[in-house]
Amino acid sequence: MKDFSNAAFPPDTISVMTKALDGAVATLPHPVQSAQVQSIAESILRTAKEGERDPTMLQTMALVELEITPRD
């Protein structure tokens, strides 16, 4: 995981990020891979750190990023 050690979020933002993560993961076909969850989580953290607080936007950005990220 990328370095987010300096990121700090208030409880309401954590709740929004959790909702976005749960929603994004729920849209993935099974079996869901841990690398997919990690990518989504990193995207949500990065986007929230930039100031986004809309859970739908966080979810959408994470899924778009997951789709365009090259796979090994």
Secondary structure, 3 states (H helix, E strand, C coil): CCCCCCCCCCHHHHHHHHHHHHHHHHHCCCCCCHHHHHHHHHHHHHHHHCCCCCHHHHHHHHHHHHHHCCCC
